[in-house]
Amino acid sequence: MLTVSKDYNPVFKELRLAIKTEDINRVHEQALYVHALAHDKRLTNLHQHTFQDQCLQGLNNISFRHTVSKKYQGYRTLAFFIFHMTRIEDICANTLIANQSQVIFNDNWLEKLNINRVDTGNSMTQDEMEDFSANIIQEELFAYRFAVGKQTQNVIKNLSVTDLKQRPSQEQLNFIFSSKSVLKHKDSAWLVDYWGKKNIGELLLMPITLHELVHLNDCLAIIKATK
């Protein structure tokens, strides 16, 4: 069984050090591994279960759609957490780091997912959350997450040492709003300001890797509460 203290923190510390010392080969190695730990093990054919595999054991329709977290606004669902953290990965890896199209804007993902929004969901009302969670297609959500993870792995592999110190351009930040990837709402808009102050090396740490572990633990808490 994986533990954060034994299996995550030491590798995350190594990634932070590699970024600081601009050891790009080590950045590739550690970032790819830490990122893979928060996804399905099939993403990189890891010969072990990942934190996602471990945290989502016992997932069923009730825990996916109807059980809510006591944290945050008090009505977020597991379906939301999976979508939210995957959208943030998609936005940051593709718009802010690689300056390329987000996965969600290709291959009819909105239709496949059975949803009508591409934002991170931070500002969802309780009614919006219930409607979103009731209608999103679970299998397609995990397929979307898998596609985003694959794309992020490629983004990480293509990073150069000079990329690590680069910050997103104003054009990239503006696109996040214009594409409605983040809404101009007080509960969401702060994300763009937060990301805009970080360079690519810092974005690798948060949100590309650590953010996902935080919300996988939220998912685990929901599954435990359902039992």
Protein Blocks (a to p, Z undefined) as FASTA:
>chain_A
ZZfklmmmmmmmmmmmmmmnopaklmmmmmmmmmmmmmcfklnopabdcfklmmmgoiaf
klmmmpccfehnopacfklmmmmmmmmmmmmmmmmmnopacfklgghlmmmnopabfbeo
lmpcfklmmmmmmmpcfklmmmmmmmmmmmmmmmmmmpcfklmmpccdfklmmmmmmnom
accdfklmmmmmmmmmpcfklmmmomklmmmmmmmmmmmmmmmmmZZ
